[in-house]
Amino acid sequence: MVDRLADRPSGTSVGAWFTRLKQTANRNPRLEEQRFTLDGLPALRVRYRNPYGGGQEMESVYVISGPRTFQINFRGDRRGRGIESFGNYPTYRRMLGTFTVRR
């Protein structure tokens, strides 16, 4: 699912905005994160784990295009399993690679 988040405030660097997003858009503990580019835009992939839901993992990719911010999510629905073990995770990753922003 792709969601449009709040715009990046003027004067806020991409790095500072990513730091704020990863802490506020999803309050679950972070397992890992990776900066990369998607459609030539700065992106941040963050893996979270819900400690109260039996260890369900989820992944959020945040993409910044000028002031606009997008979040792309994938969530595992089985307790204690890494999201890579889900059959539809490779499909999600392929779909993620096709994400574009109209400029």
Salt bridges, closest charged atoms under 4 A:
ASP7 OD1 - ARG4 NH2 2.72
GLU33 OE2 - LYS22 NZ 2.73
GLU33 OE1 - ARG30 NE 3.95
ASP39 OD2 - ARG103 NH2 3.19
GLU57 OE1 - ARG47 NH1 3.32
GLU57 OE2 - ARG49 NH2 2.55
GLU59 OE2 - ARG45 NE 3.44
GLU59 OE1 - ARG47 NH2 3.02
GLU84 OE2 - ARG47 NH1 2.90
